């Protein structure tokens, strides 16, 4: 029984799996944050273009 407990305490496979899970979670959070920031920037660009096109359209009388 003592040998089984010592072997269990030395087993690091579960710890490695938890570490990889934490890394994947952190990377996911970073990707989501980056995509959110990029999405906001892209939306601002499209809004600026849309406003410019609407202004140009009104100035030409079309």
Residue pairs with C-beta under 8 A, 6 or more apart in sequence:
none
